Amino acid sequence: TRYWRDWSSDVCSSDLEYTLVLNVSRAEASVLMGVLGIAIGVGCGVEGYVSGRDIEPRLIPVGAVGLTVFFFLLAFVPPSLAGGEGSTRIALSNVSWFILGAGFFAGVYIVPLQSLLQGLSPDSQRGQYLGTANAISFGFMTLAAVFYWLVRDLFGDQPQKIFYLCSLLMGLGAGFFIWKLSGIRSHLKSIEMERTDLNDGLSSNEVGSA
């Protein structure tokens, strides 16, 4: 599901030409990137607080469903600016609020997913697993950029409509993860038990040696 996230979110990135969608300058449109960054940070912080010291796979579909909903809203609801002047009308626009929601759920989604990837990796091969996962992730980012370039003309002067595709991809990813969730939980518990038994055995040996 990580790669579904990379594909869907990167298809929808590269400012999405909100200078065209909202008829604003690039400087004004950059406010949306600031909103996105803050939202992701808050989502990560909330997820970390809720999870504590545990890995919570159940939060991954929560984040995925939230992303699916807000991607859909970004495509479905006509973009409109708020009242006021300058950056304020961008920051308070409906687009900004939808991006805020999408960013928050992106944070909720990615933290347990990354934690799960580390938790399920064998101790002796964790670096290889994480390196391979990151390489695949950046590969999907590259494919998404090429795909966006190929399909851009289909959306004319409404490039935000590509969020329909993003919503579909995230929905498929969420459905797949929910389908696999029970198996992932049991596998994670078995790994944690093995590591606990190993640590207990090492502690006993140290005590015996002393």
Buried (B, 14 or more C-beta within 10 A) or exposed (E): BBBBBBBBBBBBBEBBBBBBBBEBEEEBBBBBBBBBEEBBEBBBEBBBEBBEEEBBBEBBBBBBBBBBBBBBBBBEEEBEBBEEEEBBBBBBBBBBBBBBBBBBBBBBBBBBBBBBBEBBBEEEEBEEBBEEBEEEBEEBBEBBBEBBEEEEEEBEEEBBBBBBBBBBBBBBBBBBBBEEBEEBEEBBEEBEEEEEEEEEEEEEEEEEEE
